[in-house]
Amino acid sequence: MHVIQHVPCPALAPYVASYWEIKHDLPLDVTIAVPFGCTGHSHFVFCLESPFQCYSQAQQQLEVCESTVFGLFGIPMTKYFNGPTLGIVVDFTPTGLQALWQLPVQELSEQSVDLTAMITSGIRALTDQMREARTTPQRFALLEGFLLRRLARANRIKQWQTDGRIEAAVALMQHQPGQISLNQLAYTLNSSERTFRRRFTQVVGVSPKYFLRMQRFMHTRRWLKQQSRPNWQDLVTLNGYYDQAHLINEFNYFTGTSPRLYEQVSAGLHDILYG
C-alpha cells in the first residue's frame, strides 16, 4: 500500500483537512481486508481504478461508487481491496462538508452515498480528469482547483456563512475532550444547551455528545501509540472515562476490539491517516 498526503492551500484549510492518494498494487486474484475505525471526519472518495467493497461491523454493505461521500463515521468498518486500486480522498474538517456544500450532513452520518446524486455538477468530469492525469501532483491540482472554484462560487453568491460558535466548540472538543462539559460549553458560547445541540448537529452531522465521544476515543488512540508501556489508570483519568470498564466499552464501540488487542495488532488504514 502506498499513501501520499497533500495539505490544502490556506484558502481551503478551514474546510479541508487533507487530501490523500491511496494505492494498492495487488494481483487481480488477491483481496485484502483493511479495518477502518472512527476518524472524526467526513470524506469524498474517488475510485480511479478498481472500486473497493465496504462493510460495517454488522456486515451491512455500504454503498461505494466511482465517487462516494462518506458522512461522519464513528462505527468501525472493513474495506476489501481486490486487484490494483487507486483512490483519492478529500478529508473534510468537522464543519467543512456542510460549510462548502450545504449537504444534509445529519442525514449522511454513518452513511455512504453516490456523490453524483448529491452534487450533480462537475463530479463526473473531475473524476475522469483525475483518472487521465499521469501524476499524483496533477491529480491533487485538479482536485484543489475544483474545490477552489466551489469556494469562490459560494462566496460570490453568499450561499452560506460559517458559524464561529460551532467552530469554536469543535476546537475545544478536539483539544480537551476529557475535560469538557457540554452545559458549560453552551454557556460559554452564549447559547442555550438545546439551541447549541440543534445547531451543532446541523453543522457537524452528529450530536455534540457523540462528537465528544469520538474525540475522546481519538485522543486515547493517539495516547496509546505514544506509550511503550501504557498506564491504564492514567489513561482513564486523563481522558475523562468513568473507569476502566467504560474505557474498554468505548474502545470496543469505535474499533470493534479492546485497547490491549488494538495496541498489539496493526489496527488498519486509519492508523496511517489519523494516527
LINGIVEN-V86356 format. One record per helix or strand of 2 or more residues. SS is the DSSP state (hx for helix, st for strand). FROM is the first residue (numbers start at 1). LEN is the number of residues. Records with the same first field share a line. If there is no record, write none. Layout:
SS=FROM-LEN + FROM-LEN
This chain:
st=2-5 + 16-9 + 31-6 + 43-5 + 53-4 + 61-2 + 67-4 + 77-6 + 85-8 + 112-3
hx=96-6 + 105-4 + 115-4 + 123-10 + 136-22 + 164-12 + 182-7 + 193-12 + 208-19 + 232-7 + 244-12 + 259-6 + 269-6
